[in-house]
Amino acid sequence: MKKLIFSVVTAAMLLPAISLPAHATYHSEKRQDARYTRQESRTEGRQDKRDCVRADDKSNASCRQDKRENRRDGRQDARDQKW
């Protein structure tokens, strides 16, 4: 009888520990996806600014502001993706 109780208690204690790594892996993947989104927005922001400056359509300040907006949008997308 004691062995049965001991095994049930042990199983009840180990069950959450078994599912915890899967939970951590899921969050890790979400963080990595969010990081990738932020990196992509940085790259796109740089390229957009270069294109804007080359085209000479706007002032440098306007091009810089476009780059900032692009990065800001990328950070928001990463937050949405992460949470």
Residue pairs with C-beta under 8 A, 6 or more apart in sequence:
30 81
30 82
31 82
33 81
33 82
34 78
34 79
34 81
34 82
35 78
37 74
37 77
37 78
37 81
38 74
38 75
38 78
40 74
41 70
41 71
41 73
41 74
41 75
41 77
41 78
42 71
42 74
44 70
44 74
45 66
45 67
45 68
45 70
45 71
45 74
46 67
48 63
48 66
48 67
48 70
49 63
49 64
49 66
49 67
52 58
52 62
52 63
52 66
53 60
53 63
58 66
